[in-house]
Amino acid sequence: MATEHGPVEIASWVGYAEVVTFAGFIRRLPIRLRVGLTLGVVVALVLLGSGVFLDLRFSAVTQSTVDDGLRSRAGDVTALVRQADAGLRTSDPSELSRTSGGFAQVLDGRGAIFDATPQLVRVPVLSPRELRLARRSPRFFSRSVVAGVKGPVRLLAVPVDAQDKALVVVVGTGLTERNLALRSLRVLLLLSGGGALLLVSLAGYLAVAAALRPVESMRRRAQEINEANPGLRLPVVPADDEIGRLGATLNVMLEHLEQALIRERTFVSDASHELRTPISILKAEFELALSGPQDLGTLQRALRSAAEEADRLGELAEDLLLISRGGHGQLGLDHAPTLVRQLFGCVRARYVHRTSNVEREIRIVGSDGLQVRADRAALERALANLVDNALAYGQAPITLRAVVERDTIELHVEDAGRGFPADFLAHAFDRFSRAEGGRTTPGSGLGLAIVAAVADAHGGTAHAANRPPAGGDVWITLPRFDRTPPDGDA
């Protein structure tokens, strides 16, 4: 349905569109120009306010000076009028005017000229209305034109009783010199204010341009940084200011991004290498099976080997997916209160068939009554990876130990084997990291990396160390959960 708009509404929309357009235009200007314009506007407002104040103050002071002179002259003229033997025409001019341009006129009650200085003998200076006001009290009047006087004047009319008559004494002075002084002041304020405005705006523009020059250098360098040149860094000014700190912070960020890029490239390379081996074995087994007539035993061995490699591929794919999700915080864990002893018991139960003798015993220590808030399946898998390493490369006994700290609970997997090489501990939890001689799970080298990912997803950390006198110790530190377990869960 069509809507009619009135002229006022249309005008308001037009004004709004103009404001929006102007604001958009201002935002598109370079920063240095915007700062220069802003400084110019602020300085212009300050100068305008100061100029108006000075102009009004000077005008008031000079007018007060003129009015004081008129009052003094009115007193002198009144004294002359009250002398019956003297008049304004015959008086000494110095008695009437202490400044140039002074004049006087005496009017009677009807407005006729009773006496006057030579230049005012023809026409009364007051109108009938002004005469009525002046007969009641002293009054000031300003005139642009007075017959016999050149230029604007200021008048003071004072009622006087003299020579048996009610008279009005009018004294005046020219304002030409005052107005010239006021005009000179305004010109001076305009010239000095305009110069100051121009200098401040230019100084602001140049200062901001100089301050932003390093930013432009960083911008040009940033255009050169890409995947082919990840090692380039932004030029940083030596000054310890906001731009210098920004450049240093951005360089640190670029360093982190370069390291992340290197890790991802290494991850892809290592993953490709790990996938290539089982795929090659699978291909070889299939080629062997298809190479010609084979007996049943040979075919079964080939298929069995292919199935094992397929399982290995599946496990590797699951590990890679878990590590990738863990790096992006997308493991999708289901956190719930979990008893540590039950968790240790499930891990030990996985290896019953491999620990049937005392030499491969798995012990549980210090876990009674403790619980953590965790995803039980993910935490069980992480501990199982640690037990795999201990069984493969450690020596009995293998101990699952819980240690309570002030705000955390540590879940340790300890063995009495050779321990870790010293240079391996610093990067034990990196992806595809293997110790010399193989202390991690055979195959992908992702076992400890998965442990670290699971620990991180639970808000904890993973650690590895060597235990004196011999043996390895790998543990997960989790936030403490103090809720008392229900009866029967212990």
Secondary structure as UniProt FT lines:
FT   HELIX           7..28
FT   HELIX           31..81
FT   TURN            84..85
FT   TURN            88..90
FT   HELIX           93..96
FT   TURN            100..101
FT   STRAND          103..107
FT   TURN            109..110
FT   STRAND          113..116
FT   HELIX           118..120
FT   HELIX           128..136
FT   STRAND          139..143
FT   TURN            147..148
FT   STRAND          153..162
FT   TURN            163..164
FT   STRAND          165..174
FT   HELIX           176..224
FT   TURN            227..228
FT   TURN            230..231
FT   HELIX           242..290
FT   HELIX           296..327
FT   TURN            328..329
FT   STRAND          336..339
FT   HELIX           340..350
FT   HELIX           352..354
FT   HELIX           358..360
FT   STRAND          362..365
FT   TURN            368..369
FT   STRAND          371..374
FT   HELIX           376..393
FT   STRAND          398..404
FT   STRAND          408..414
FT   TURN            422..424
FT   HELIX           425..427
FT   TURN            428..429
FT   TURN            431..432
FT   TURN            436..437
FT   TURN            442..444
FT   HELIX           447..457
FT   TURN            458..459
FT   STRAND          461..466
FT   STRAND          472..479
FT   TURN            487..488
//
